[in-house]
Amino acid sequence: MRKSPIVLFVSVVLVGLVLLGLGLVELGGTIAFLARAEQTDARFAGAVARSGGNHGGTFLYPTFRFTTREGRVVTFTSSSGSTGQPYAEGERVRIAYDPGRPEDARLLSFLTLWIVPGLLCGAGLLLAGGAVLVRVALARQRRGRA
């Protein structure tokens, strides 16, 4: 009957470590992208409406147009959408794009670049670290009673 707390502890730590690992992979991917990317200004060129999600509503994914250093005009649609459009027609935003694949472009914003790695790393540290801290505190409490 004493195996149950250990199984729970190990499970929570493992899930936390997996999330932390995924977060670090995402973080490395973002850093690698930014290291090879070129930056430029893009202009808002409308939005793509997609329905779905948990609430069945319509989400608007902003589309931007920019010109590469070589003079190629590229249009890309952001991977993050919202129910309202935060950009005005023609509004300029700063982006980074992969010079080898200009279609791989991202807005230079905290949410676009860092939210996924930050949430994954944070959740992983919280789960794994919290489980270890609880385990240590319980062990100290038991030793104090003995």
Disulfide bonds with the S-S distance in Angstrom:
none
